[in-house]
């Protein structure tokens, strides 16, 4: 008795199942874990970002505590508290010292804005760009509609209310984040041990090594970022002082602090500087804009590559992609933390997926030769 010929569709189905069975179980688990992690980050983005930022602050606090321990033999917990108190006290003293001067200069800026705006208007009217914009505004049929302006009042009120709520919510989150960082910094070994207890026993040593590598890389990145911010602050403050801009030191400090935000940081610091420069005339404002452009070119093409060579090498293309990805998923806070998040992601992919799952040891970047 002859057996019936197998169905071709059934044969193809068995072949597909056989191929699926050849996939290592560790690969399936890794992909599933990555998917769950991305879902958790998307769902609990605020909590995740606050926890990650608190970890960065805890690393910085423990760095200060380590210095105090070596120099003064101060215990780590006391060193963390003292470092946090010194940081808060320095910020408070800085604001107390320059606050009245900032208020005075800000009042002068407000009083000089009409004249500066008139200079901008005159310049626009005499330029081709300004004439083009004026024609576009005149061609807008809704430009002078009083009813539309009146109808926009509730939306403006809602925007102001939302802004106030966001500011107070941000301050509350900041206080909570600093508190978390202090506790993490004081008892870092305890939290590290608790995290490793969640890992299967046979993988704890490997997980601990990867955890320590991430912490070390983040510490180096923060040190390099601090050097970069300091250099930008000094160069900006010195340049603005030479140009005779009011509050040059404060504006330089703002430039250094906002430089931690990739791509848009220089624009955020350049706006107030150009506004203060408008009180000195249009030519001075142009010089200030050129100063910020030159400093950012020096920082991006010379200073930052040197610092990254010491701290952490991050491919520029991946950095830009990380800014866009984390910014779209997590908002402005994601843009600020995009670089350290990318750094941790690269380490996790290299150690867990490439080396442990695929079994491939990646060569160091210095061992890779150009074709």
Beta strands, then each sheet from edge to edge (+ up, - down):
end
